[in-house]
């Protein structure tokens, strides 16, 4: 009878059952892979043994996540062993059990001398691997990433933490992860950490919400680093209608005033993305009026950069929307756009001023017409 690996008794019952069902050759290969991983003294040995554990994870009938997690937390493990164990856990991704996420989170937190995460390159690897776990990440993993982004002494670790939060997405990282990203965009001393955080907010998309949009808009307007402004401009376009009026206005301002062509071009691309996404949302009668109204408000801040399709969507909504909330938001958008809406906008506003059933819409349309007449 083959000897069970040292971690075998630590596995849940169903894992043990799967292991017993494996054939003799797989069981021996699994035991040897774990033994090699424990005994490795060089990076090549660690690499090969960890690769074997990862490949045998399902075919041998044992949980590779448990095995690699044990090596990761072993008191006498070399930094090279921990690094490769972390990398392999990241490769296994969502297939591993939650226990691996807990182990990775612990290493990321325990960074003092003599602790599992004392080496910067180990924590950097761990931060990257947590981002690959998907739903298996859990609260422990996301909380550890947020803490690392806020306070880890190593720039490389903070960069990886920011990137991983973006990979996990807004639904997974919660308010704590989102707040860590927005704070990093504003306060981190390293520009690369700030631009990684900008990119992460863009990956999160509409889930970044008003807080994310405000953080990116501030970076686009005020950050001294070209790379940060460039990525803030790109990320804002990925937020869709969640960008809000302030975010849309920041893009228009950057397009007109940033001293670097690259930032102006990125702002232009994001404005095009916004026009496309917000026009589609506004035209979708199946969406809630709040969502459609928010899209109208974003379009209203694009000034003379507004395109014909967006103007037509606003005009159609003004004439046909039954919901008064939506018509009010559209009337406000048309007012802000003014002469940029052209003859179509003027005609729609004229009809709203005289025929709309809502007094506020009538008043807003009248104000817009008056200002358009003054502007000529």
Order of alpha helices (4+ residues) and beta strands (2+ residues): alpha-alpha-alpha-alpha-alpha-alpha-alpha-alpha-alpha-alpha-alpha-alpha-alpha-alpha-alpha-alpha-alpha-alpha-alpha-alpha
